[in-house]
């Protein structure tokens, strides 16, 4: 069995982007194409309560604003922060691929070829203001996070620790992972954290289902390359973001919801008894026998 663990790769040939992608160059070459961005008045972005707004800016303006500390022009406040996660032309149908949406910048970057061409799913351009923190979440595909410029702190949690992360869908409700509210999230400290610092030119391999939380310590530009680790037919064909659970997993969850609805027809003591039997059966039949 392959060791599917996160890994920082240094010294890979990423093309000319590592020296070329200055604020001026990106503004000039990226041009005035309109991009949809997240704008946040606070550093910790929360996807569950949506403590940010979506706005549109020409790409060159976004780059310039994300790189400055205080803004003369702004949407919410002078010290607001920006986050771009590039999208396909029609986000409902098209995946993000820097080579298609920003072809002149796409030419500057060489993807690490640790995969077969048919495994490629998307390449997502990411730009963030200094200090911005992205909520803890997992993706269902393998991911190479290429840090082209700037510096990021990444905190990772194993899929095995999902039970301590207070999930809402694929996202954790624990926003402040450095000093969590332990009255609200008493189990969170049980989740073992792995931390790394990504410098310009580093690449982080994040296996599917590993949780990650990203802090941009400086203005920075990165590109994520998402890969299909499973055969194509395992993934939801309507998924353009790479974050919908595999088809079999979604089906299993629906069946489980139906089973729980059926259990609800019984009085409490019976429901409790049979629910515990179900939990044991799931553990016995489906839990991995490999210890971490």
N, C-alpha and C positions, 0 to 999 in steps of 0.2 A: 504494500500500500504506500502511495506517495505521501510524504509529509505535507499536509495542506496547512501550512502555517504562514503568517505574515513574514515578509523579508524585505529589508532595505538593500537596494542594489546601488552601488556607487560606481562612478567612472564609466558608465555606458556611453556609447556614441549616440547622442540625441539630435545630431545635426547642428545647423548654424543658429538655431533659436536661442541657445544658451548665451551666446554673445550678442546676438542681434536684437533680442526683444526688450529694448528700452521703452520707456513711456513714449518718447517721440516717434520711434520707429513703429510701434504698435498703432499709435494714433494715425500716423501717415498711411501705413500700408493696410491697416484694418478698415480705414475709410469711415464713411458716414452711415453705413448700414444700421437700421434701427434694431436695437436688442431689448428684450424684456428682462428686467432686473428686479432683484429684491432690494428694498431700501429699508434700513432698520435704524431706529433712534438709539437702540441699546446694542451692547456687544454680543449678548447671547441670543441668537435667533432661535425661535421656538415654532416648529412647524405645526404643533398640535393646537396651540392657542393663536397662531398666526400673528405674532407681535411685529409684523413688518408689512409693508405695502408693496404691490407690484407696480412698477412704472416702466416707461420706455424712454430710452435715450439713444442718440446716435453712438455707435461704437467708440469713436474717437473721444467723444465727451465723457463717456463712462470711464475710459482708461484714465483720462486726465483727473476726473473727480475722485476716482478710487485711490489715486496716488497722492492726493493732497490731504493735509490734516484737517483744515477748516475750509468751508466752501463759501464762495461769494454767491453762487447760485445753488439752491437746494430745494428739496421737496418738503422735508419735515423740520430739520434743524441744521444748524451750521456744522455740527460734528456728526451728522448722519453717516452711516456706513453702507457700502454697496457690495452686492454679490451677484455675479453673473454665472448662470449655468446655461451654456448655450443650448439652443433647441434646433430641431429640424425646421424646414421651411413651413410645413404644416405640422405642428407638434403632435396632433392627434394621429397622423399617419406616417410621418417621417422621423427617422432617428437623427440624433445630432452626429455630425461628422465634420470635424474642423476642415478636412480636405474639400468638402463640398460647400460649407457655409462661408469659409474664409480661405479660399484656395491659395491666395498669395502668401498667407501666413502658414498654411498647411504644408507648403513646399519646404519651409524652414525646419520642419521637425521630422525626425526619424523615430518610428515606434520601435521599442525593443521587440524583436521577433522571437518571442518564446511561445509562439502559438501558430497554428495552421491558419491560412487565410480565411477558410470557411468558418472558423470559430469567431472571427471578428464580429462584434455587434455594433459598437458605437465609439466615437471619440468625442469627448465632451470638453469644451473650452471652459475653463473656470478662472474668474478674476475676482479677487476680494480685497477690500480695504484692510489696513492694518488693524489688528485687535478683534476682528470679526470671528465669532465662534459658531460653527455649524453643529446643529443638534446630532445626538448619537443615533445612528440608524444602521441597518444592514441592507445590502443589495443581494439580489439572487444570482448575480453573475460575478465571475472573477474580475478583478480590476487592477490594472497597473496605473498608479497615480504618479504622473511624471511632474515633478516640481521644476519648472523651467527657470523661473526667477523667484527671489524672495525666500522666506523661511516659514515652515509650518510646524506646529506641534501636533502630533497625531496620537490619540489614546485609543487603544483597541481592547475589545473584550471578546472572549471566545463564545461561539454559539452555545456551548454547554452552560454558559452563565446567564442565558436569556431570562431564566426565572427570577433573577435578582434585579433586572433592569426596568421593571414596571413598563411593559410595552403597551403601546397603542398602535396597532398595525405593525409597521416595520420600524417605528420610532420609539425611543425611550422618553418617558415623561421627566426623567431626572435631568434638568437643564444644567444645574451647577454641579458638574462632576467633581470639582475640587473641594467644595464644601457643601455637600448635599444636605437637604432638610431631612434629618434622620427620624423626626416624628412622622413625617409623611412617607419616607422611603427607608424603613428600618433595615431591609435586607440588602440594600445597595452596597454596603462595604464588603459583602461576601463575594461580589464580582471581582475577579482578579484582573487588574489592569496592566496592560503592556503599553509602554510609551516610547515614542521615538521622535527625533527631531529631523525633519527633512530640510536639507540645505539645497540651494540652487543646483540643479544637475542630478539630484538623487531621484530614485524611482522606488516607490513602495508597492510591493505586491500584497493586495488584500484579497484573500480567498473569499468566495461566495459565503454568505451568512455570518461572516465576522463583523461585529459591530465596530464602528469607528466614529470618533468625534474629532473635529478638525479646528484648530485655532490658527489663523493667519497671523504670525507674529510681525510680519512686514507686509507691505503691498506686494502682491505676488501673482504670478500667472502660472497656471498648471493645466495639464490636459490629462483626463482620465481615459484610458482605453478599456472598454468593457468587452469581455470575452464569454462566449458560451462554453461552459465547462461540461454541460450535459448535451446530449444530442438535440438538435434544433426543435424536434417535435415535442420536447418536454416543456418548452416555454409557451407562454400565452402569446398568440400571434398579434393581439391588439396592444402589446406592451411596447411603447416607444422609449420608455425611460429605463428599462431594465430593472424595474423594482416590483413587478407583479410576481407573486409566488408561482412556482412551477404548477402546471395544470393538475398533476396528481395531488399535490399538497392542497390546492384550493378545493378539489373534489373531496378529499378526505375530511377537511374542515367542515364542509357542508353536511357530509354524512354524520359527523360528530354532533353538529348542531341539531340535526334531526333526532339523533339518539337521545340527546339531553332533553329535548322537547317531549319525547316519548316517556322518559323517566319521570318527568314532571307530573305525569298522570297518577303516580303512586304517592301514598302518604309519606311523610318525611322520613320515618325510620327505615322504610323499605328503599326509598330513593337513596338514602345515605349508604345502605348496605350494598346495593347493586352498583352505585357509582364507584365505591371503593374497589369492588371486584373489577370494574372496567379499567380503573387506573392501573391496577396490578397487571391486568392482561396486556395493556398497552406497553407497560414497562418491560414485561417479559418478552413480548413479540417484536417490539419496534425499537427499543433502546439499543444503542451500539454497545457491543461487548468490549470494545477497545477503551481502555481507560486513557485519560488524557496523558 
